[in-house]
Structure formats: structure tokens, C-alpha cells
Amino acid sequence: MDKRIENLIKSWQKRNILGLYCDNKEQTADKILEIIPESGSVGISGSVTLDQLGIVKRLESRGNKVFNQYKTGINREESLELRRQGTQADYYLASANAVSEKGELVFFSGYGNRIAGVSYAKNVIIVSGINKITASLEEAIKRAREYATPLNCKRLNYNTPCFKDAICRKEICLFPEYKRMCCQILIIEAEVTPDRLRVILVGENLGF
């Protein structure tokens, strides 16, 4: 474990956040299954990182109740309802858009379920590859807005100004001309409840 990760975990301790480290995505998925009991219900946010872990399928196959808004055969209203229910599950899984070296966590959201779950669910597990670590909070916000969001817009085929050239034009990215993705921003600086919020840093590049 390099010094930067050690310092991050120490910083999270002071912020009442439990920091963990795994070498790779396989270890990370195993760690999540170790933390979440088979009886626990699970909410999820949309995340390339979680997709790369294959954790939703493993949880479902083990018998966990997963409020999976992406399962096939459901309509938009059913998907939105699963998002709402997921924020009240026993555990909530998400990935950060960026992590500052001082320990701040940055999340952008379109519908708001991600922010609701991360900020208020009973137990939260955040997974982040080391590629998401930035030098400062300002750089973390910049990364989320100018790097992660355009890639997610391409992935989900969102009609946004940044879709083609990855240049953020938030002043014109408004409805009805565009379907804005970064509607809400959450910055976590600390946590009141001990052990509610866990962050697993993964020693490889994951997600956007």
C-alpha cells in the first residue's frame, strides 16, 4: 500500500469514515460480500465500477434482496420506484466520481437517488479505484464534471453539450434543449455516525 492510500485512510478515520483497501476488484467483491449479510437488503446506484465488480449478480445469486433499477422487463416508473426503495435498504452501494487526497468524496447525480442513499442510508459502501484520487477538492469536482460526466453521457447516450467534445457548458446545459446529467452534487467531508460509511479503495483503475 503506497503512502498516499495510507494517508487517505488515516484522514478518513478523523472524518469518522471507515477506509479499507483491496488490491483488486476480485478482493473487493469478496470484501463486500463479507460485510453484507445474506439477510441484508441492498440498494445500488448506477456505476461502471460496480458493474466491473459483478457484485449485483453475486448478491442476487446469494439470495440478497437487491433493489435493482436496471433489471430487464421493467418500465421507467418501476425503475424510479426501485431507486426510492433502494435508498432505504439495509445497505447502499455506490462509487464516488472522485476522491481528494484529504478524504473528501464527490458524487454527481441526475435523479438524486445516489445522493439520498449515500448521505442517509443505514449502511453505505463506497468503492473507488485509485484512478479517482485527485490532489484537491477542486480537482475532484473538476474531474467529476469534466471527465466522468462526459464519459457517462456517452455511455448512456445523453443529449448534453459535453457529449461530443467533453467540454462542460453548464450555463446552457438546461432543459428542454438538453438532458442534463449532473443535476445534483454531493460533497462528503465527514460523517456523524461511526461505521455508517465505508470506503473501499481498490489498487487498480476502475470506472470513470
C-alpha positions as CSV (number, residue, x, y, z in Angstrom):
1,M,0.0,0.0,0.0
2,D,1.5,3.3,-1.0
3,K,1.8,6.3,1.3
4,R,-1.0,8.2,-0.5
5,I,-3.5,5.5,0.4
6,E,-2.2,5.2,4.0
7,N,-2.7,8.9,4.4
8,L,-6.2,8.8,3.0
9,I,-7.3,6.0,5.3
10,K,-5.9,8.0,8.3
11,S,-7.7,11.1,7.1
12,W,-11.0,9.2,6.9
13,Q,-10.5,8.0,10.5
14,K,-10.5,11.6,11.6
15,R,-13.6,12.2,9.5
16,N,-15.5,9.2,11.1
17,I,-15.3,7.3,7.8
18,L,-14.0,3.7,7.7
19,G,-11.4,3.3,5.0
20,L,-10.5,-0.1,3.6
21,Y,-8.1,-1.2,1.0
22,C,-8.2,-4.1,-1.5
23,D,-5.6,-4.9,-4.1
24,N,-8.0,-5.7,-7.0
25,K,-11.7,-6.0,-7.9
26,E,-11.9,-9.7,-7.0
27,Q,-10.8,-9.0,-3.5
28,T,-13.2,-6.0,-3.4
29,A,-16.3,-8.1,-4.3
30,D,-15.3,-10.7,-1.7
31,K,-15.0,-7.9,0.9
32,I,-18.4,-6.5,0.1
33,L,-20.0,-10.0,0.4
34,E,-18.2,-10.3,3.8
35,I,-19.6,-7.0,5.0
36,I,-23.2,-7.5,3.8
37,P,-25.0,-10.4,5.4
38,E,-27.2,-12.7,3.3
39,S,-30.3,-11.4,5.0
40,G,-29.4,-7.7,4.2
41,S,-31.4,-5.8,1.5
42,V,-29.2,-3.7,-0.9
43,G,-29.8,-0.5,-2.8
44,I,-27.4,0.4,-5.7
45,S,-26.6,3.5,-7.7
46,G,-25.7,3.4,-11.4
47,S,-21.9,2.7,-11.6
48,V,-19.4,1.3,-14.1
49,T,-17.3,0.4,-11.1
50,L,-20.0,-1.8,-9.6
51,D,-20.6,-3.4,-13.0
52,Q,-16.9,-4.2,-13.2
53,L,-17.1,-5.9,-9.8
54,G,-20.1,-8.0,-10.9
55,I,-21.3,-7.5,-7.3
56,V,-25.1,-7.2,-8.1
57,K,-25.2,-10.6,-9.8
58,R,-23.3,-12.2,-6.9
59,L,-25.6,-10.6,-4.3
60,E,-28.7,-11.7,-6.1
61,S,-27.4,-15.2,-6.7
62,R,-26.6,-15.5,-3.0
63,G,-30.2,-14.6,-2.1
64,N,-29.9,-10.9,-1.1
65,K,-32.8,-8.7,-1.9
66,V,-31.4,-6.1,-4.3
67,F,-33.4,-3.1,-5.4
68,N,-32.0,-3.3,-8.9
69,Q,-33.4,-0.5,-11.1
70,Y,-31.7,-1.9,-14.1
71,K,-33.3,-5.3,-14.2
72,T,-34.9,-6.2,-17.5
73,G,-38.6,-6.0,-18.2
74,I,-39.4,-3.0,-16.0
75,N,-40.7,0.4,-17.1
76,R,-39.4,3.8,-16.2
77,E,-41.8,4.3,-13.2
78,E,-40.9,0.9,-11.8
79,S,-37.2,1.8,-12.2
80,L,-37.7,5.1,-10.3
81,E,-39.6,3.3,-7.5
82,L,-36.8,0.8,-7.1
83,R,-34.4,3.7,-6.8
84,R,-36.5,5.2,-4.0
85,Q,-36.7,1.8,-2.2
86,G,-33.0,1.3,-2.6
87,T,-32.2,4.4,-0.6
88,Q,-34.0,2.8,2.4
89,A,-32.3,-0.7,2.1
90,D,-30.1,-2.1,4.8
91,Y,-27.0,-1.4,2.7
92,Y,-26.4,1.0,-0.1
93,L,-23.6,0.5,-2.7
94,A,-22.1,3.3,-4.9
95,S,-18.9,4.6,-6.3
96,A,-17.5,8.1,-6.0
97,N,-16.8,10.3,-9.1
98,A,-13.7,11.5,-7.4
99,V,-11.8,11.4,-4.0
100,S,-9.5,14.1,-2.9
101,E,-6.2,13.3,-1.2
102,K,-7.5,14.9,2.0
103,G,-10.5,12.5,2.0
104,E,-13.4,14.4,0.6
105,L,-15.8,12.4,-1.6
106,V,-17.5,13.9,-4.6
107,F,-20.7,12.5,-6.2
108,F,-22.7,13.8,-9.1
109,S,-26.3,12.7,-9.7
110,G,-29.1,13.0,-12.1
111,Y,-32.2,11.6,-10.3
112,G,-30.9,12.1,-6.8
113,N,-31.2,8.5,-5.5
114,R,-27.4,8.2,-5.4
115,I,-27.1,11.3,-3.2
116,A,-30.0,10.3,-1.0
117,G,-28.6,6.8,-0.5
118,V,-25.0,7.8,0.1
119,S,-25.9,10.6,2.5
120,Y,-28.6,8.9,4.6
121,A,-28.8,5.1,4.1
122,K,-28.3,3.0,7.2
123,N,-25.1,1.4,5.9
124,V,-23.1,2.7,2.9
125,I,-20.2,1.1,1.0
126,I,-18.4,3.3,-1.5
127,V,-16.0,1.7,-3.9
128,S,-13.3,3.7,-5.7
129,G,-10.4,2.8,-7.9
130,I,-7.1,4.6,-7.3
131,N,-7.6,6.4,-10.7
132,K,-10.2,8.6,-9.0
133,I,-7.9,10.1,-6.4
134,T,-7.1,13.8,-7.0
135,A,-4.8,16.4,-5.4
136,S,-7.6,18.6,-4.0
137,L,-11.3,19.0,-3.6
138,E,-11.3,21.5,-6.5
139,E,-9.6,18.9,-8.7
140,A,-12.1,16.3,-7.6
141,I,-15.1,18.4,-8.7
142,K,-13.3,19.2,-11.9
143,R,-12.7,15.5,-12.5
144,A,-16.4,14.7,-11.9
145,R,-17.7,17.4,-14.1
146,E,-15.2,17.4,-17.0
147,Y,-14.1,13.8,-17.1
148,A,-16.5,11.4,-15.6
149,T,-19.7,13.1,-16.6
150,P,-19.0,13.3,-20.4
151,L,-18.0,9.6,-20.4
152,N,-21.2,8.7,-18.7
153,C,-23.2,10.9,-21.1
154,K,-21.6,8.9,-24.0
155,R,-22.2,5.6,-22.2
156,L,-25.9,6.4,-21.7
157,N,-26.4,8.4,-24.9
158,Y,-27.5,11.6,-23.1
159,N,-28.1,14.7,-25.2
160,T,-25.7,17.1,-23.5
161,P,-23.3,19.8,-24.7
162,C,-20.4,17.8,-23.4
163,F,-21.4,14.6,-25.3
164,K,-19.2,15.3,-28.4
165,D,-16.2,17.2,-27.1
166,A,-16.2,16.6,-23.3
167,I,-16.3,20.4,-22.6
168,C,-18.7,21.3,-19.8
169,R,-21.1,24.1,-20.6
170,K,-23.2,24.1,-17.5
171,E,-24.6,27.5,-18.2
172,I,-26.5,26.3,-21.3
173,C,-26.9,22.6,-20.3
174,L,-30.6,23.1,-19.3
175,F,-34.0,21.7,-20.2
176,P,-35.7,21.2,-22.6
177,E,-32.8,21.7,-25.1
178,Y,-30.6,19.2,-23.3
179,K,-31.0,16.3,-20.9
180,R,-28.6,17.3,-18.1
181,M,-26.9,14.6,-16.2
182,C,-25.1,16.4,-13.4
183,C,-28.2,17.9,-11.7
184,Q,-27.1,17.5,-8.1
185,I,-23.7,17.4,-6.4
186,L,-22.8,15.9,-3.0
187,I,-19.5,16.5,-1.2
188,I,-18.9,14.4,1.9
189,E,-16.4,16.0,4.2
190,A,-17.1,13.9,7.3
191,E,-19.7,11.5,8.9
192,V,-21.5,11.8,12.2
193,T,-22.4,8.1,12.7
194,P,-19.4,5.9,13.3
195,D,-19.1,2.9,10.9
196,R,-22.1,4.0,8.8
197,L,-19.9,5.0,5.8
198,R,-17.2,2.6,4.5
199,V,-14.9,3.5,1.6
200,I,-13.1,0.6,-0.2
201,L,-10.1,1.9,-2.2
202,V,-9.1,-0.6,-4.9
203,G,-5.5,-0.7,-6.1
204,E,-6.4,-0.6,-9.8
205,N,-8.2,1.6,-12.2
206,L,-12.0,1.1,-12.1
207,G,-14.8,3.0,-13.7
208,F,-14.7,6.6,-14.9
